Amino acid sequence: MLSIFSKQYSNVDHPCQPNVKWQGVGHLKKEGGGPRNPFGLDVAANNMVWDTTLCQMDSDGDGMTNGYELGDPNCVWVAGQGITPERVIDITHPGICDPFNAPQCYQANTDFTISCTSIQFNCPATQDPGVTSYTYSLPPTPVPVKETTYMCMVFDFPQGQDIHQIAYDYT
């Protein structure tokens, strides 16, 4: 991810996968790294500086400025200065034309090989009578750089019954 945005803009929603965040704002891959999307190219061309020029651009051509999409329509945010944008939730991706499947966005999103083809979760056992589905998410968690890492997460499920996990979807 472009480091100047890594902390401030880690809440950018994936344009077509509900409950998934696009951590790599500025990159074609949601995890970051690798080739840049139009916003990432504009950030690089602007010497990695968030300023009024970059804020007022519309990198992805969807009719919304980069600042508006990132919750900073007045271009007041400054990295490391403790100033926050107007909005830090419900922000959209300035490097992916939105709405993703809109006719005006098709070419822009195709040019940068951004795909929103989702893989459908298919586990017949989850359709058996008596099976209950729960949705929960793991919080963003840094993983130490070592060969084996064990981590524990606690989730609240209904009390008074045995629960067994039979499948999961990691998207």
N, C-alpha and C positions, 0 to 999 in steps of 0.2 A: 504494500500500500504506500502511496505517497505520504511520507512521514509527517508532513505538516498537517495532514488531515486525519491521521491515525486515531487520535483520541477524540477529537471533537466530532468527527463524522462517522462514528462506528454504529450509528443507528439507522443507516440508510437501508430502507426496505428493498428486498429483491423485487424486481419489477413484475415477476410472474410466479413467485413461489411464496405463498402466504407463510408468515411466521419465520421467514429466513432473512437474515441480514446480509447485505453486500459489504463485507469488511474491506474489500479492495477497491474503494472509490478511486477511480482513475485508471483502473485495470480492466481487462476483458474477463478475467477470472474473478469470481466473487471473493476468493480468498486473498487476492492480491498477487503481485509479482507477475512477471512476464509482460506481454504486449499491453500497451495502453489503449484505452478507449478515447473518444474525442476529447473528453474532459481532461484526461491524463496528458494527452498531447498538448492541450492548451496550457495546462499547469507547467509542463516542462518548457514550453516556449516562453512562458512568463517568468522564467528563472525560479520556479518553485515558490513563488510569492503570491499569497492571497491579497489582492488589492482591489480597488474599485474597477480597474480594467477587467480583471478576470471575473470578478463578481458580476459585472454587468453583461458579460458575454452569455451567449446561448450555445454552449458547446455541442449539444446534441440536436439542435434544430427543432425542438418541440414547442417553441414559442414561450418558454419560461427561462428567465435568466438563471445562471448558475447560483447566484445569491438567493433568489426566490426558492429554487429547488432545495437548497441546503439550509433554509430557514433564516437566511441573512439578507432579506431584500433591500435593506438600507446600507449594506456593505460596511458594517461596523466591527465584525469579528476580526481579532488580531491574535495569531497563534501565540500562546504563552503569556498573554497579558491579562488573563482573568475576565476578559470581556466575552459574554456569550451572545450568540445570535438570538433573534426574537423567538425562534422555534427550535427545539432540539428533538422533537418527536414529529412523526408524520412528515418527515422530509423525504424527498425523492432523489433519484440518481441523476446528476447533471451530465453523465456520460452515456446514458441510454435513453433514447427517445421514448417518451411516454405519452399516452398509453401504448404499451409495447406492440400490440397487434393492430393499432390504428393504421389506416392506409397511408397517412402522411409519414409514418415512422418506419414503414416496411423497408424502404431502401436504406435508410440510415442504419438501422439495426442489422440488416443483411450485409452491408458493406464491411462491418466490423465483426462479422461472424459471431454475433451475440445470439445465442439460442435459448429459447425458453421452452423447449420441448421437455416436458416433465415425464419422468418414468413413473408409471402408475404402480402403486404398491399392490401386490397381488399375493395374498396368503389365504387360501380357502379355509384354513382352520379358524381364522378370525370371524368367519360367518356362521360357525356352529352355534346351535342353540345354547344359551347360557353364557356365551362369551361376551364380556364387556370390554369396550375400548376406552382407553384413557389417553389423553394427549398431555404431554409434558415436554419441557425443553430443558436442555442443559445450558447453564449460563456460559457465556464466553469465558474460557479458562485457559490460561497459558500452560503449555505443556513443557516441562523441563527438557533440556537437551541431554538426554541420556538414554541408553538402550531400552531399559525397562522402567516404566512409571506406573504406579498403582494410584488410582484416585477414587475416592468415595463420594457419592452424591446421595442425599436423602430426599425422598419425595413423600408427600402425604397422600395416602390412599384411604378409602373407607375402612373403618375399624370393624372387627367382629367377623371377618371372613378371610379364608385363605385366598391368596392371590398368587398366580403363577404367570410369569411372562412367557407367551408362546411365540411372539413375533415382535419386531420393531421396524420402523421406517426411519432412517437416519437423515432424511432430507430436510 
